[in-house]
Amino acid sequence: THPMLERFTVMYKKLRAFNERGGKVESTKKMEAMLFVIMNELLNRCNRELPPVTPELLERCALLFFVNTGEDFKMTNIIKVAMADYAEEQYDVMITTQTKLTVQNFIDRVRKEQIRLEVFHKPDETVMCSEYPEKPAVVKNLVTFDFYSLEGFAATHSTGKRKFHETARVEQTVCSIYPRKLATCEVDSQFYSDEGYRFVLGKHPAMRSKHLKILGGYRCQEYADKRAEVLTEDTLEFLSWEGYFKLFRHKQLAGGMYEYLLTIDEDGYFFRMGVKLPPEETSRLVDKARFLAGGGEWASFTDDMHDAYWYNLRDKVVTKTNPYFSY
């Protein structure tokens, strides 16, 4: 089976299982009818000059797309942003043209994002040894198409016909703490996944004094194919210059354009107003920003008094203090 078909199958089974445990949306028409009610509430809030998206509306909308908000934080945050964008676009259109509300474009957008995350951009998993499942594979047998660690290959290919089988090297960089996870960063010639790096920091805080290198470099959150050249200190977003000007050109005052920006060179070093940041500060900022970009469990909202608050998707609690800056 083609790997992409397997990923589609996994996504389908995941959504079907959640639908069976949840509200059981039997048909597309029922889904559209329920989504129409939610979107109508969004537009009513826009009409009253209130922030359109609330935790309650987000939870109801995510349920229709079979998204478990208590676990799938990234997809939940994507739905939240899509709801806000949709409300803004549709409200302007309806005020101008008096046309009927439609939800099909919104459904298509969310479905496209689900497929992007679950199929096309789903992280690869570590290929493990078929002889010793706890060890990552380093070679592939080109005759039997099995994968082996060095120990597993030596145990099974030292004698007999297998001794003469052709092999190929398996190119994968594995976390030194959690071998089943692929590495995302390098510190002091050791490779770690995000979880592995945080685990080591908990045991050895002094590691923050070492330079943190992200494998593949930092990527722009607005244009995924571009290298990130700046980090916004106030919102903790990695952006290329093109992405930065797209998002913030209408928010910045003349003379204050770069007040909260850190620039990033090609080697992954950060600079504030031309001065290189110490490794400890860089490590803390990068850790927070990458945790936030990964779709953390806290989603930001604005209440009816236009004050910001944060809603915990897992525990369903609210706080007025930004939890990411204390992370």
Secondary structure, 3 states (H helix, E strand, C coil): CCHHHHHHHHHHHHHHHHHHHCCCCCCHHHHHHHHHHHHHHHHHHHHCCCCCCCHHHHHHHHHHCCCCCCCCHHHHHHHHHHHHHHHHHHHHHHHHHCCCCCCHHHHHHHHHHHHHHHHHCCCCCCCECCCCCCCECCEEECCCCCEECHHHHHHHCCCCHHHHCCEEECCCCECCCCCCCECCEEECCEEECHHHHHHHHHHCHHHHHCCEEECCCCECCCCCCCECCEEECCCCEEECHHHHHHHHCCCCCCCCCCCCEEEECCCCCEEECCEECCHHHHHHHHHHHHHHHCCCCEEEEECCCCCEEEEECCCCCEECCCCCCCC
